[in-house]
Each structure stands twice: as C-alpha cells, then as structure tokens.
Amino acid sequence: MAAPKLYAGAKLREVRTRLGLTQTDFAARLGVSLPYLNQMENNNRPVSTTVLLALAREFAFDVTELGAGDDERLVSDMREALADPIFADAVPLADLRMAGLNAPGLARAFLTLHRAYRDGAERLASLDAALGQTGLSAPSPWEEVRDFFHYRDNYLDALDRAAEEVAGKLGPDVDAGLARVWDRRNIRVVLAEGDRLRHHDAGAGTLTLAARADAPTLRFQQLHQLALVTRADLLDAILDEGRFASDDARAIARVGLANYFAGAALMPYATFRAAAAELRHDLEALARRFGASLEQVGHRLSTLQRPGAKGVPFFFVRVDPAGQITKRHSATRLQFARFGGACPLWNVHAAFETPGRFLRQLAETPDGVRYFCLARDVSKPGGSFGAPTRRQAIGLGCEVKHARHLVYADGLDLGSGFEPIGISCRICERVACAQRAVPPLERPVRIDPDDRGRLPYDL
C-alpha cells in the first residue's frame, strides 16, 4: 500500500516564519522552486521526500512534527463544538479537516467564539453576578490556559531544559538539594497543620508546607515555589508568548508553568525517559525511583515530546467520581471531551470501584484507532479524622502499537477484544451504544411512540 501523502502547509509556513526566512530564501535552502514552495505552503502539493530530507539536513528539523500538527486536535475540537444544539446542520468531516489543515487560525478563532458564546449563555442562565464585570467576549480563563498547553503538545522546551539544569544542581538527593537552596536564600521551611498546602511569605523569609502532605507532594510543592522564586523571568517570557486575554488566565497559566517545572525537575527529561524505557513504564517503580506520586509520573510520561528524543506518545487524564475531566493531556490522536464528562465505557470510571488496583483495557475509538488504556484510583485522604477524601482517578494510555513497551500489557492478547469507546455522545457515530445519553448530531432521529428499543429513539 502506498504511503499517504503529507500535506503540511501550515506547519511549513510556521517553520519558515520561526526561522525569519522569506519564501525565496526558504525555497533556496530547501532546493525547490519558489512556485513549488508556494504550492506546498497552500496545500496544493504534498511535501516531498526531498523537502523532508532538506528540512532535516539544513535546519535539524524533526520531520515527524509535520505529521503530528494541530489539525487533528482542531478537527476534534471543532466537531465537539459543532455538536452544540445551536448548530442545526452537521458540518461534513471533510470540511472540518480542510479548515484544520488550511486555516488553523480561523479554526481557533471559531473555537474561541464558541467558548465565548457558551460562557455567556451559562452566565445568563445562572444570573451570575459577574455578568456585568467580565462581559461575554472573553473565554473562560481555565479553558484558555488548557488550550495553551493543549496546542503545544503539553511540552515546553525552554522550561523543561531549565528544570533539567536545576535537577542536575540539586543532585540525586532532591530533599538535601532543596534544603541547600533554601538555606542559601535564607528561606526557612516550616511544616504546619492546617488546610493550606503551601504558603510563601517573602517578607518573613518562610515557606510553610502542610504537615499532612506526603513526601512526593512536599518535594513537588517546593520545586513549584523554586520556579516562582528563581525562574520568574523565564515564566514571564513564556506567558508573554501566550498573549492571554485576562490577568486571571495569565495567573492560572503561571501556576501551570510552575507545576510543569516542578514535574520536570523532579523527573528530569533524559534521565526519566531512559528510566521509563528501562522499567517498561512501570508507574510504581518510576514513582519509587524518582520520589514522585503515581499521578506525577503519569503526567510526566505524557510530556515526553522533546524533538529528536521523544518517548512513547501517551495520553493522560484525571477524572472525578462524576466523570468530569479535571486534567487532560494527549500526545496521541485521542482527544478528550472539552465539554461534559468522558465516555462511560472507558475503564477510568471503574477505577473508583477497585481502589489500589490498575485496570487494563483495550479500546477502539470510532475512527478505528486502537489504544491500550490503564486506569487507577489515586484518591487522597484528608489527613485527619473527619477530613474529606479527595476522590480522583487517572487514565494513561497509548496506541496499541506501542503497548509492548509497557509492562502492563504483558499477558494480553493485543490483537482482539477491543471495547468501543468514544469522546462525546453528540459526536460519536456508534449507533447501537447502550450508554448513549443523547443522539449524535450527524444522525437523523426516528421516534415511534408505539415502538421502543434499547433507546427511546432510532437512528
């Protein structure tokens, strides 16, 4: 079978712009004519093998990035947005792919507009007092920050490398290394009872941490504060690139960047990637080796996207008992519901029923892609009698072709037994799903009061 043609005009334009080259100069470096480059950048011609080799030779460019652009994410996000009942007619998938491929900026603008509409509708429906303060034009700060990481494959090279450098200075004993850092900066670390996980008082020179927190959490929170104290300029530079619409979004993103730094310093890229391969991505073994929690390890595995040194592409998600997604990252083709809960057929929901156990699942999405999925409950006790337990579960997975690199896939028949899962009922094409909550947008519905099947309607 012939390999599919690669159309990556938007990515080519992005590479050229990043290098500060005109089309004429870029064409000369690639060894092609100006009209040919223009046709490739406008997706009138596929990217040739000659151009791929020239990109790698002339610019040390990781050519795999051309085939892993934002278009699939944009298509998935647009399909879900267009599943909103306000859109009466379905938009053909081919049209969405054309928009994601040829006009990614326009596609993102549409998603921003839809978020603004949803935000306004929710505010009006609840008579939120903030209506007059924030207006309807700005997207939710949380969604804006989520997309900031989402469209960067959850990998920030400059921040990751800075964290790796700090990890080298801290040494193998992270706790001792942190103690030296705080001592040099005349900051006293204090453990205290209470409901605050971390509080830094710059004036008093104290960093107060929760006495109830476990060791991985204490390390992570100290590394988070270290990013804020020692890498403020780098954080500001990355935030400036984000061009956030509000101060709230910028503040939320700063927290996210500091968390990213903490995970990358606790599990430095090259060392962690090698250990993950050696231990076959055994989360518990990796957690012990790096003094991290299972959630921290799972999240870090989803960030191993450094050009030229990528790890297994994972998706990572955290859900609550109501099925709401509270954290999601994906380096795979699998995208998660932006609005509402996750597919109920996914094994991450069953993790709450089997605390302390890893659940394995072979799953297939409607597009025919097959995945190996892992789920586990990671609920955290409150730390005292009567304190509420924070119940959460994490899901981690990869395409089944990578499953042999995971210890959890041992003993499974990776060629059969795949369960059908989806993203959101409104965009899922599966007609006979027993767990369907609402009809799919792209299917006509037939309702017969005298005839009832598994669902109150037929598709």
C-alpha positions as CSV (number, residue, x, y, z in Angstrom):
1,M,0.0,0.0,0.0
2,A,1.3,3.4,-1.0
3,A,2.2,5.7,1.9
4,P,-0.4,8.6,2.4
5,K,0.7,12.0,1.0
6,L,1.7,14.5,3.6
7,Y,0.1,17.9,3.3
8,A,1.5,20.3,5.9
9,G,1.4,23.8,4.5
10,A,0.5,25.5,7.8
11,K,3.5,23.8,9.5
12,L,5.9,24.7,6.7
13,R,4.8,28.4,7.0
14,E,5.2,28.2,10.8
15,V,8.8,26.8,10.4
16,R,9.7,29.4,7.8
17,T,8.3,32.3,10.0
18,R,10.1,31.0,13.0
19,L,13.4,31.0,11.1
20,G,12.7,34.5,9.8
21,L,13.1,33.5,6.2
22,T,11.3,34.8,3.1
23,Q,9.7,32.3,0.7
24,T,12.6,32.9,-1.7
25,D,15.3,32.2,0.8
26,F,13.4,29.2,2.2
27,A,12.9,27.7,-1.2
28,A,16.6,28.1,-2.0
29,R,17.6,26.4,1.3
30,L,15.2,23.5,0.5
31,G,16.4,23.2,-3.1
32,V,13.0,23.8,-4.7
33,S,11.5,26.5,-6.8
34,L,9.5,29.4,-5.4
35,P,6.2,28.3,-7.1
36,Y,6.7,24.8,-5.8
37,L,7.2,26.0,-2.2
38,N,4.2,28.3,-2.5
39,Q,2.0,25.4,-3.7
40,M,3.2,23.2,-0.7
41,E,2.5,26.0,1.8
42,N,-1.0,26.3,0.4
43,N,-1.6,22.5,0.4
44,N,-1.9,22.4,-3.3
45,R,1.0,19.9,-3.3
46,P,2.2,17.4,-0.7
47,V,5.5,17.8,1.0
48,S,8.0,15.8,-1.0
49,T,10.7,13.4,0.4
50,T,13.3,15.8,-1.0
51,V,11.9,18.6,1.1
52,L,11.7,16.4,4.2
53,L,15.4,15.5,3.8
54,A,16.3,19.1,3.3
55,L,14.4,20.2,6.4
56,A,16.4,17.7,8.5
57,R,19.7,18.5,6.9
58,E,19.5,22.3,6.7
59,F,17.6,23.1,9.9
60,A,17.9,19.9,12.0
61,F,14.1,19.9,12.0
62,D,12.3,16.9,13.4
63,V,10.2,16.0,10.4
64,T,7.8,13.9,12.4
65,E,6.4,17.1,13.7
66,L,5.0,17.8,10.2
67,G,2.7,14.8,10.5
68,A,1.7,15.5,14.1
69,G,0.4,19.0,13.8
70,D,-2.6,20.7,15.4
71,D,-5.0,19.8,12.6
72,E,-6.3,16.6,14.2
73,R,-6.8,18.4,17.5
74,L,-8.6,21.2,15.8
75,V,-10.8,18.8,13.9
76,S,-11.7,17.0,17.1
77,D,-12.4,20.3,19.0
78,M,-14.4,21.7,16.1
79,R,-16.5,18.6,15.8
80,E,-17.4,18.8,19.5
81,A,-18.1,22.5,19.4
82,L,-20.4,21.9,16.3
83,A,-22.3,19.3,18.3
84,D,-23.8,22.1,20.3
85,P,-27.5,22.1,19.7
86,I,-27.4,25.7,18.4
87,F,-26.0,24.3,15.2
88,A,-28.9,22.8,13.3
89,D,-27.0,21.2,10.5
90,A,-24.0,18.9,10.7
91,V,-20.8,20.0,9.0
92,P,-19.1,17.3,6.9
93,L,-15.9,15.9,8.5
94,A,-14.1,16.6,5.2
95,D,-14.8,20.3,5.6
96,L,-13.5,20.3,9.1
97,R,-10.3,18.6,8.1
98,M,-9.9,21.2,5.3
99,A,-10.3,24.0,7.8
100,G,-7.9,22.5,10.3
101,L,-5.3,21.9,7.5
102,N,-5.6,25.1,5.6
103,A,-6.9,27.7,8.0
104,P,-5.9,26.7,11.6
105,G,-6.0,30.3,12.7
106,L,-9.6,30.6,11.6
107,A,-10.4,27.3,13.3
108,R,-9.0,28.5,16.6
109,A,-10.9,31.8,16.2
110,F,-14.1,29.8,15.8
111,L,-13.4,27.8,18.9
112,T,-12.7,31.0,20.8
113,L,-16.0,32.4,19.6
114,H,-17.9,29.3,20.6
115,R,-16.3,29.4,24.1
116,A,-17.4,33.0,24.5
117,Y,-21.0,32.0,23.5
118,R,-21.1,29.2,26.0
119,D,-19.6,31.4,28.7
120,G,-22.3,34.0,28.1
121,A,-25.1,31.5,27.9
122,E,-24.1,29.9,31.2
123,R,-23.8,33.3,32.9
124,L,-27.2,34.4,31.7
125,A,-28.8,31.1,32.7
126,S,-27.5,31.3,36.2
127,L,-27.9,35.1,36.5
128,D,-24.3,35.2,37.6
129,A,-23.4,38.4,39.3
130,A,-20.1,38.5,37.4
131,L,-22.0,39.1,34.1
132,G,-21.5,42.9,34.2
133,Q,-17.9,42.6,35.4
134,T,-16.3,40.3,32.9
135,G,-18.5,40.6,29.8
136,L,-19.3,37.9,27.3
137,S,-16.4,38.3,24.9
138,A,-13.6,36.7,26.9
139,P,-13.2,32.9,27.0
140,S,-13.1,31.1,30.4
141,P,-9.6,31.7,31.8
142,W,-9.3,27.9,32.6
143,E,-10.2,26.9,29.1
144,E,-7.7,29.5,27.7
145,V,-4.9,28.0,29.8
146,R,-6.0,24.5,28.9
147,D,-5.7,25.3,25.2
148,F,-2.3,27.0,25.8
149,F,-0.8,23.6,26.9
150,H,-3.1,21.6,24.6
151,Y,-1.8,23.1,21.4
152,R,1.9,22.8,22.5
153,D,1.6,19.1,22.9
154,N,2.0,19.7,26.7
155,Y,5.7,20.2,26.1
156,L,7.6,23.5,26.8
157,D,11.2,23.0,25.7
158,A,12.8,26.1,27.4
159,L,11.1,25.4,30.7
160,D,11.8,21.7,30.5
161,R,15.5,22.2,29.9
162,A,15.7,24.8,32.7
163,A,14.2,22.3,35.1
164,E,16.6,19.6,33.9
165,E,19.5,22.0,34.6
166,V,18.2,22.7,38.1
167,A,17.8,19.0,38.8
168,G,21.5,18.5,38.0
169,K,22.4,21.1,40.6
170,L,20.1,19.6,43.2
171,G,21.8,16.2,42.9
172,P,20.4,12.7,43.4
173,D,19.1,13.6,46.9
174,V,16.4,16.1,46.0
175,D,15.4,16.8,49.6
176,A,19.0,17.6,50.5
177,G,19.5,19.7,47.4
178,L,16.4,21.8,48.2
179,A,17.5,22.3,51.8
180,R,20.8,23.8,50.4
181,V,18.9,26.1,48.1
182,W,16.6,27.4,50.8
183,D,19.5,27.9,53.1
184,R,21.4,29.9,50.6
185,R,18.4,32.1,50.0
186,N,17.7,32.5,53.7
187,I,14.3,30.9,53.4
188,R,13.1,28.8,56.3
189,V,10.9,25.8,55.5
190,V,8.2,25.1,58.1
191,L,5.7,22.3,58.4
192,A,2.4,23.3,59.9
193,E,-1.1,21.9,60.4
194,G,-4.0,23.4,58.6
195,D,-5.7,23.4,55.2
196,R,-3.0,25.3,53.2
197,L,-0.7,23.1,51.1
198,R,1.9,25.8,50.6
199,H,2.4,29.4,51.6
200,H,5.5,31.6,50.8
201,D,6.0,34.7,52.9
202,A,8.8,36.6,51.1
203,G,8.9,39.3,53.8
204,A,9.3,36.8,56.7
205,G,11.5,34.5,54.6
206,T,9.4,31.4,55.3
207,L,8.0,28.7,53.2
208,T,5.2,26.9,55.0
209,L,4.1,23.4,53.9
210,A,1.3,21.2,55.0
211,A,2.4,18.7,57.7
212,R,-0.2,16.3,56.4
213,A,1.3,16.1,52.9
214,D,3.2,13.1,51.8
215,A,6.9,13.2,50.7
216,P,6.3,13.4,46.9
217,T,3.8,16.3,47.4
218,L,6.3,18.2,49.7
219,R,9.0,17.9,47.1
220,F,6.7,18.9,44.3
221,Q,5.5,22.0,46.2
222,Q,9.0,23.1,47.0
223,L,10.0,22.7,43.3
224,H,6.9,24.7,42.3
225,Q,8.0,27.5,44.6
226,L,11.5,27.3,43.4
227,A,10.3,28.0,39.9
228,L,8.4,31.1,41.1
229,V,11.5,32.4,43.0
230,T,14.3,31.6,40.7
231,R,12.8,31.4,37.2
232,A,10.3,34.3,37.2
233,D,11.9,35.9,34.1
234,L,11.5,32.7,32.1
235,L,7.9,32.2,33.2
236,D,7.1,35.8,32.2
237,A,8.7,35.3,28.8
238,I,6.6,32.2,28.2
239,L,3.5,33.9,29.5
240,D,4.1,36.8,27.1
241,E,4.1,34.4,24.2
242,G,0.7,33.1,25.3
243,R,-1.0,36.5,24.9
244,F,-3.6,35.7,27.5
245,A,-6.9,37.7,27.3
246,S,-7.1,38.3,31.0
247,D,-5.0,38.7,34.2
248,D,-6.8,35.7,35.6
249,A,-5.8,33.5,32.7
250,R,-2.2,34.7,33.0
251,A,-2.1,33.9,36.7
252,I,-3.6,30.4,36.2
253,A,-1.0,29.8,33.4
254,R,1.8,30.8,35.8
255,V,0.6,28.2,38.2
256,G,0.5,25.6,35.4
257,L,4.1,26.6,34.3
258,A,5.4,26.3,37.8
259,N,3.8,22.9,38.1
260,Y,5.3,21.9,34.8
261,F,8.8,23.0,36.1
262,A,8.3,21.0,39.3
263,G,7.5,17.8,37.5
264,A,10.3,18.3,35.1
265,A,12.8,19.0,37.9
266,L,11.7,16.0,39.9
267,M,11.8,13.8,36.9
268,P,14.5,15.3,34.5
269,Y,13.8,14.6,30.9
270,A,16.8,12.5,29.7
271,T,17.1,10.5,33.0
272,F,13.4,9.9,33.3
273,R,12.9,8.9,29.6
274,A,15.7,6.3,30.0
275,A,14.3,5.0,33.2
276,A,10.8,4.7,31.7
277,A,12.2,2.6,28.9
278,E,14.3,0.5,31.3
279,L,11.4,-0.1,33.7
280,R,8.9,-0.5,30.8
281,H,6.8,2.4,32.1
282,D,6.0,0.7,35.4
283,L,4.4,3.7,37.3
284,E,5.1,2.3,40.8
285,A,8.7,1.6,40.0
286,L,9.2,5.0,38.5
287,A,7.5,6.7,41.4
288,R,9.9,4.9,43.9
289,R,13.0,5.8,41.8
290,F,12.1,9.5,41.5
291,G,10.3,10.0,44.8
292,A,7.2,11.0,43.0
293,S,3.5,10.1,43.1
294,L,1.7,8.0,40.6
295,E,-0.2,11.0,39.2
296,Q,3.0,13.0,38.9
297,V,4.6,10.1,37.0
298,G,1.6,9.6,34.7
299,H,1.5,13.3,33.9
300,R,5.3,13.4,33.2
301,L,5.0,10.5,30.8
302,S,2.6,12.5,28.7
303,T,5.1,15.3,28.3
304,L,8.0,13.4,26.7
305,Q,7.7,15.2,23.4
306,R,11.2,16.7,23.0
307,P,12.1,17.0,19.3
308,G,14.6,14.3,18.4
309,A,14.2,12.5,21.8
310,K,10.5,11.6,22.1
311,G,9.2,9.0,24.4
312,V,6.1,6.8,23.9
313,P,3.3,9.1,23.0
314,F,0.8,8.9,25.9
315,F,-2.5,10.5,26.8
316,F,-3.1,11.3,30.4
317,V,-6.3,12.3,32.1
318,R,-7.7,12.8,35.6
319,V,-11.4,12.5,36.4
320,D,-13.6,12.8,39.5
321,P,-16.4,10.4,40.5
322,A,-18.9,12.4,38.5
323,G,-16.9,11.7,35.3
324,Q,-15.8,15.3,35.0
325,I,-12.3,15.7,33.4
326,T,-10.2,17.8,35.7
327,K,-6.9,17.4,33.9
328,R,-6.2,16.2,30.3
329,H,-3.1,16.0,28.1
330,S,-2.6,14.0,24.9
331,A,0.4,13.3,22.7
332,T,-1.8,10.8,20.8
333,R,-4.6,11.1,18.3
334,L,-7.1,10.5,21.1
335,Q,-8.7,13.8,22.3
336,F,-11.0,14.2,25.2
337,A,-14.3,15.9,25.6
338,R,-13.9,19.6,26.2
339,F,-17.4,19.9,27.5
340,G,-19.1,17.4,29.8
341,G,-17.8,14.1,31.0
342,A,-15.8,11.3,29.4
343,C,-17.2,8.3,27.7
344,P,-18.8,6.0,30.3
345,L,-17.4,2.9,28.5
346,W,-13.9,3.9,29.3
347,N,-12.3,2.0,32.2
348,V,-11.1,5.1,34.1
349,H,-14.6,5.3,35.6
350,A,-14.4,1.8,37.0
351,A,-11.2,2.7,38.9
352,F,-13.1,4.1,41.8
353,E,-14.7,0.7,42.3
354,T,-11.3,-1.0,42.7
355,P,-9.0,1.3,44.8
356,G,-5.4,0.4,44.7
357,R,-5.6,-1.7,41.5
358,F,-4.5,-1.0,38.0
359,L,-7.2,-1.7,35.4
360,R,-6.3,-2.6,31.8
361,Q,-8.4,-2.1,28.8
362,L,-8.1,-2.5,25.0
363,A,-10.2,0.2,23.4
364,E,-11.1,1.3,19.9
365,T,-12.4,4.8,19.0
366,P,-14.9,5.5,16.2
367,D,-12.1,6.4,13.8
368,G,-10.7,2.9,14.1
369,V,-7.6,3.7,16.2
370,R,-6.9,1.2,18.9
371,Y,-5.5,2.0,22.3
372,F,-4.1,0.3,25.4
373,C,-5.6,2.1,28.4
374,L,-4.6,2.0,32.0
375,A,-6.6,3.4,34.9
376,R,-6.1,3.7,38.7
377,D,-7.8,5.3,41.6
378,V,-5.5,8.0,43.2
379,S,-7.8,9.3,45.9
380,K,-6.1,11.3,48.7
381,P,-7.2,11.1,52.3
382,G,-7.8,14.4,54.1
383,G,-5.1,13.7,56.7
384,S,-7.3,13.6,59.8
385,F,-10.5,12.1,61.1
386,G,-13.5,13.7,59.6
387,A,-11.5,15.4,56.8
388,P,-12.9,14.8,53.4
389,T,-11.2,12.5,51.0
390,R,-10.4,13.9,47.6
391,R,-11.5,11.1,45.2
392,Q,-9.8,11.1,41.8
393,A,-8.7,8.5,39.2
394,I,-6.1,8.8,36.4
395,G,-6.1,7.3,33.0
396,L,-3.0,6.7,30.9
397,G,-2.7,5.1,27.5
398,C,-1.1,4.9,24.1
399,E,-1.9,3.4,20.7
400,V,-1.8,-0.3,20.9
401,K,1.3,-0.5,18.6
402,H,3.3,0.9,21.5
403,A,1.8,-1.4,24.1
404,R,4.7,-3.8,24.0
405,H,6.8,-1.2,25.7
406,L,4.5,-1.3,28.8
407,V,4.8,-3.9,31.5
408,Y,1.1,-3.7,32.0
409,A,0.4,-5.2,28.6
410,D,2.2,-8.4,29.4
411,G,-0.1,-11.4,29.1
412,L,-2.8,-9.6,27.0
413,D,-3.8,-10.6,23.5
414,L,-3.2,-7.3,21.8
415,G,-4.9,-8.4,18.6
416,S,-8.5,-8.8,19.8
417,G,-11.1,-7.9,22.5
418,F,-11.2,-4.1,21.9
419,E,-14.0,-2.3,23.6
420,P,-15.7,0.6,21.7
421,I,-15.2,4.0,23.4
422,G,-15.9,7.5,22.1
423,I,-15.3,11.1,23.1
424,S,-18.8,12.7,23.4
425,C,-22.2,11.2,22.6
426,R,-23.1,14.2,20.4
427,I,-20.2,13.4,18.0
428,C,-19.9,9.6,18.4
429,E,-21.1,7.7,15.4
430,R,-21.8,4.4,17.3
431,V,-25.5,3.8,16.7
432,A,-26.1,0.8,19.0
433,C,-24.3,2.1,22.1
434,A,-26.3,1.1,25.3
435,Q,-24.7,4.0,27.2
436,R,-25.8,6.7,24.8
437,A,-27.0,9.8,26.6
438,V,-28.1,12.0,23.7
439,P,-28.5,11.4,19.9
440,P,-25.5,12.1,17.7
441,L,-25.7,15.4,15.9
442,E,-25.0,14.0,12.4
443,R,-27.7,11.3,12.5
444,P,-31.4,11.8,11.9
445,V,-33.7,10.5,14.7
446,R,-36.9,8.5,14.3
447,I,-39.3,8.4,17.3
448,D,-42.2,5.9,17.3
449,P,-44.4,6.1,20.4
450,D,-45.5,2.5,19.7
451,D,-42.1,1.0,19.2
452,R,-39.3,1.2,21.8
453,G,-35.9,-0.4,21.7
454,R,-32.9,0.0,23.9
455,L,-33.2,3.8,23.4
456,P,-36.3,5.9,23.1
457,Y,-35.4,6.7,19.5
458,D,-33.9,5.0,16.5
459,L,-31.0,6.5,14.5
